Amino acid sequence: MQKKSVLERVFHAVGFEVIAVGITAPAAAWIMGRSVWQMGTLAIVLSTAAMIWNIIYNSMFDRLWPSDRVVRNTKVRILHALGFEVGFIVIGLGLVMALLGIDAKTAFLMEVGFFLFFLPYTFVYNLAYDALRAKVIKRRISKRQLILQRECEK
């Protein structure tokens, strides 16, 4: 498996967050009884922080469990998702408190709610991303081999 470039890491993180904001902003507005604008703002701030954390976390993950030496099976992806979410709860707690003007207990409960959404979402997103990435790489390799074969036939 090929190493991920910085551009691919950014693509991975942005794709993850765009889908997540589209789901969480309206859902959180409805659950919290707040405006979509307010929860959308919170979702975008948390999303930006999460993208930065995502890039940092996945870089560390790839160094510790490189895809060319470790099969990213269900167990590995569950541990990956748990590690990311626990780290982000710590990061997001202060942001939620500041932006919504709520106490630590309420912010923590809200973060737990986000965790309950993002844990399976992170798992499914990364599993799907890995599968699609493998298909793209396989297709690129096949194209290169076909081009080389045609060149050799000339």
PATI-984369 format. One record per residue (C-alpha): residue number from 1; residue in three letters; x, y, z. Coordinates in Angstrom, 2 decimals, m for minus. Layout:
+------+------+---------+---------+---------+
! resi ! resn !    east !   north !      up !
+------+------+---------+---------+---------+
!  NUM !  ALA !       X !       Y !       Z !
...
+------+------+---------+---------+---------+
END
This chain:
+------+------+---------+---------+---------+
! resi ! resn !    east !   north !      up !
+------+------+---------+---------+---------+
!    1 !  MET !    0.00 !    0.00 !    0.00 !
!    2 !  GLN !    1.28 !    3.48 !   m0.86 !
!    3 !  LYS !    2.03 !    6.13 !    1.76 !
!    4 !  LYS !   m0.47 !    8.95 !    2.09 !
!    5 !  SER !    0.57 !   12.40 !    0.91 !
!    6 !  VAL !   m0.25 !   15.59 !    2.80 !
!    7 !  LEU !   m2.81 !   16.39 !    0.10 !
!    8 !  GLU !   m4.49 !   13.02 !    0.61 !
!    9 !  ARG !   m4.53 !   13.54 !    4.38 !
!   10 !  VAL !   m6.24 !   16.90 !    3.87 !
!   11 !  PHE !   m8.74 !   15.30 !    1.46 !
!   12 !  HIS !   m9.45 !   12.54 !    4.01 !
!   13 !  ALA !  m10.00 !   15.03 !    6.85 !
!   14 !  VAL !  m12.12 !   17.48 !    4.84 !
!   15 !  GLY !  m14.32 !   14.70 !    3.47 !
!   16 !  PHE !  m14.84 !   13.34 !    6.96 !
!   17 !  GLU !  m15.77 !   16.75 !    8.39 !
!   18 !  VAL !  m18.03 !   17.93 !    5.58 !
!   19 !  ILE !  m20.20 !   14.84 !    5.93 !
!   20 !  ALA !  m20.15 !   15.10 !    9.74 !
!   21 !  VAL !  m21.17 !   18.79 !    9.83 !
!   22 !  GLY !  m24.03 !   18.07 !    7.45 !
!   23 !  ILE !  m25.35 !   15.45 !    9.86 !
!   24 !  THR !  m24.54 !   16.94 !   13.29 !
!   25 !  ALA !  m25.46 !   20.63 !   12.93 !
!   26 !  PRO !  m29.18 !   20.12 !   12.30 !
!   27 !  ALA !  m29.38 !   17.15 !   14.67 !
!   28 !  ALA !  m27.66 !   19.03 !   17.52 !
!   29 !  ALA !  m29.86 !   22.11 !   16.94 !
!   30 !  TRP !  m32.95 !   19.97 !   17.28 !
!   31 !  ILE !  m31.69 !   18.04 !   20.35 !
!   32 !  MET !  m30.31 !   21.10 !   22.17 !
!   33 !  GLY !  m33.21 !   23.40 !   21.29 !
!   34 !  ARG !  m30.79 !   25.92 !   19.78 !
!   35 !  SER !  m30.67 !   27.56 !   16.40 !
!   36 !  VAL !  m29.14 !   25.78 !   13.45 !
!   37 !  TRP !  m26.93 !   28.87 !   13.04 !
!   38 !  GLN !  m25.53 !   28.53 !   16.58 !
!   39 !  MET !  m25.04 !   24.78 !   16.34 !
!   40 !  GLY !  m23.70 !   25.11 !   12.81 !
!   41 !  THR !  m21.10 !   27.59 !   14.07 !
!   42 !  LEU !  m20.16 !   25.19 !   16.86 !
!   43 !  ALA !  m20.01 !   22.32 !   14.36 !
!   44 !  ILE !  m17.69 !   24.30 !   12.06 !
!   45 !  VAL !  m15.38 !   25.31 !   14.94 !
!   46 !  LEU !  m15.29 !   21.74 !   16.23 !
!   47 !  SER !  m14.86 !   20.50 !   12.68 !
!   48 !  THR !  m11.86 !   22.76 !   12.12 !
!   49 !  ALA !  m10.29 !   21.61 !   15.39 !
!   50 !  ALA !  m11.11 !   18.01 !   14.49 !
!   51 !  MET !   m9.48 !   18.34 !   11.04 !
!   52 !  ILE !   m6.29 !   19.57 !   12.63 !
!   53 !  TRP !   m6.45 !   16.76 !   15.23 !
!   54 !  ASN !   m7.31 !   14.26 !   12.46 !
!   55 !  ILE !   m4.19 !   15.09 !   10.48 !
!   56 !  ILE !   m1.98 !   14.94 !   13.57 !
!   57 !  TYR !   m3.61 !   11.78 !   14.94 !
!   58 !  ASN !   m3.59 !    9.89 !   11.64 !
!   59 !  SER !    0.04 !   10.81 !   11.01 !
!   60 !  MET !    0.94 !    9.33 !   14.40 !
!   61 !  PHE !   m1.31 !    6.30 !   13.74 !
!   62 !  ASP !    0.36 !    5.63 !   10.39 !
!   63 !  ARG !    3.80 !    5.76 !   12.00 !
!   64 !  LEU !    2.82 !    3.37 !   14.78 !
!   65 !  TRP !    0.74 !    1.02 !   12.60 !
!   66 !  PRO !    1.93 !    1.44 !    8.99 !
!   67 !  SER !   m0.51 !    0.02 !    6.47 !
!   68 !  ASP !    2.26 !   m1.87 !    4.68 !
!   69 !  ARG !    3.01 !   m3.87 !    7.88 !
!   70 !  VAL !   m0.31 !   m3.95 !    9.75 !
!   71 !  VAL !   m3.62 !   m5.08 !    8.28 !
!   72 !  ARG !   m6.22 !   m2.48 !    9.16 !
!   73 !  ASN !   m8.88 !   m4.96 !   10.18 !
!   74 !  THR !  m11.93 !   m4.34 !   12.33 !
!   75 !  LYS !   m9.99 !   m4.51 !   15.61 !
!   76 !  VAL !   m7.39 !   m1.99 !   14.43 !
!   77 !  ARG !  m10.09 !    0.37 !   13.15 !
!   78 !  ILE !  m12.03 !    0.15 !   16.43 !
!   79 !  LEU !   m8.87 !    1.07 !   18.37 !
!   80 !  HIS !   m8.17 !    3.83 !   15.85 !
!   81 !  ALA !  m11.65 !    5.32 !   16.28 !
!   82 !  LEU !  m11.55 !    5.08 !   20.09 !
!   83 !  GLY !   m8.16 !    6.78 !   20.28 !
!   84 !  PHE !   m9.24 !    9.60 !   18.02 !
!   85 !  GLU !  m12.50 !   10.25 !   19.87 !
!   86 !  VAL !  m11.01 !   10.18 !   23.37 !
!   87 !  GLY !   m8.38 !   12.69 !   22.27 !
!   88 !  PHE !  m10.97 !   14.90 !   20.68 !
!   89 !  ILE !  m13.27 !   14.91 !   23.72 !
!   90 !  VAL !  m10.42 !   16.55 !   25.63 !
!   91 !  ILE !   m9.94 !   19.13 !   22.86 !
!   92 !  GLY !  m13.65 !   19.80 !   22.27 !
!   93 !  LEU !  m14.73 !   20.22 !   25.87 !
!   94 !  GLY !  m13.32 !   23.73 !   26.27 !
!   95 !  LEU !  m14.58 !   24.81 !   22.88 !
!   96 !  VAL !  m18.15 !   23.67 !   23.63 !
!   97 !  MET !  m18.13 !   25.42 !   27.01 !
!   98 !  ALA !  m16.87 !   28.68 !   25.53 !
!   99 !  LEU !  m19.07 !   28.79 !   22.44 !
!  100 !  LEU !  m22.34 !   27.74 !   24.10 !
!  101 !  GLY !  m21.73 !   29.33 !   27.50 !
!  102 !  ILE !  m22.51 !   26.10 !   29.32 !
!  103 !  ASP !  m20.94 !   24.47 !   32.34 !
!  104 !  ALA !  m18.41 !   21.64 !   32.22 !
!  105 !  LYS !  m20.94 !   18.94 !   33.10 !
!  106 !  THR !  m23.35 !   19.95 !   30.33 !
!  107 !  ALA !  m20.49 !   20.33 !   27.85 !
!  108 !  PHE !  m19.17 !   16.91 !   28.84 !
!  109 !  LEU !  m22.60 !   15.32 !   28.34 !
!  110 !  MET !  m22.81 !   17.00 !   24.95 !
!  111 !  GLU !  m19.35 !   15.71 !   24.07 !
!  112 !  VAL !  m20.46 !   12.21 !   25.09 !
!  113 !  GLY !  m23.40 !   12.60 !   22.70 !
!  114 !  PHE !  m21.04 !   13.62 !   19.91 !
!  115 !  PHE !  m18.82 !   10.67 !   20.84 !
!  116 !  LEU !  m21.74 !    8.27 !   20.53 !
!  117 !  PHE !  m22.31 !    9.57 !   17.01 !
!  118 !  PHE !  m18.69 !    9.91 !   15.94 !
!  119 !  LEU !  m17.41 !    6.59 !   17.20 !
!  120 !  PRO !  m19.38 !    4.47 !   14.72 !
!  121 !  TYR !  m19.17 !    7.23 !   12.08 !
!  122 !  THR !  m15.35 !    7.31 !   12.33 !
!  123 !  PHE !  m15.19 !    3.53 !   12.09 !
!  124 !  VAL !  m17.46 !    3.33 !    9.03 !
!  125 !  TYR !  m15.89 !    6.34 !    7.28 !
!  126 !  ASN !  m12.35 !    5.00 !    7.64 !
!  127 !  LEU !  m13.32 !    1.46 !    6.67 !
!  128 !  ALA !  m15.02 !    2.80 !    3.52 !
!  129 !  TYR !  m12.11 !    5.16 !    2.83 !
!  130 !  ASP !   m9.58 !    2.32 !    3.10 !
!  131 !  ALA !  m11.62 !    0.16 !    0.71 !
!  132 !  LEU !  m12.05 !    2.97 !   m1.84 !
!  133 !  ARG !   m8.39 !    3.95 !   m1.56 !
!  134 !  ALA !   m7.29 !    0.37 !   m2.24 !
!  135 !  LYS !   m9.51 !    0.28 !   m5.35 !
!  136 !  VAL !   m8.10 !    3.59 !   m6.62 !
!  137 !  ILE !   m4.52 !    2.43 !   m6.08 !
!  138 !  LYS !   m5.24 !   m0.91 !   m7.77 !
!  139 !  ARG !   m6.77 !    0.91 !  m10.74 !
!  140 !  ARG !   m3.74 !    3.23 !  m11.01 !
!  141 !  ILE !   m1.35 !    0.28 !  m10.91 !
!  142 !  SER !   m3.36 !   m1.54 !  m13.58 !
!  143 !  LYS !   m3.28 !    1.55 !  m15.81 !
!  144 !  ARG !    0.49 !    1.90 !  m15.35 !
!  145 !  GLN !    1.00 !   m1.77 !  m16.17 !
!  146 !  LEU !   m1.14 !   m1.44 !  m19.29 !
!  147 !  ILE !    0.84 !    1.61 !  m20.43 !
!  148 !  LEU !    4.13 !   m0.21 !  m19.81 !
!  149 !  GLN !    2.85 !   m3.27 !  m21.67 !
!  150 !  ARG !    1.86 !   m1.13 !  m24.65 !
!  151 !  GLU !    5.25 !    0.57 !  m24.61 !
!  152 !  CYS !    7.03 !   m2.79 !  m24.59 !
!  153 !  GLU !    4.93 !   m3.99 !  m27.54 !
!  154 !  LYS !    6.03 !   m1.05 !  m29.70 !
+------+------+---------+---------+---------+
END
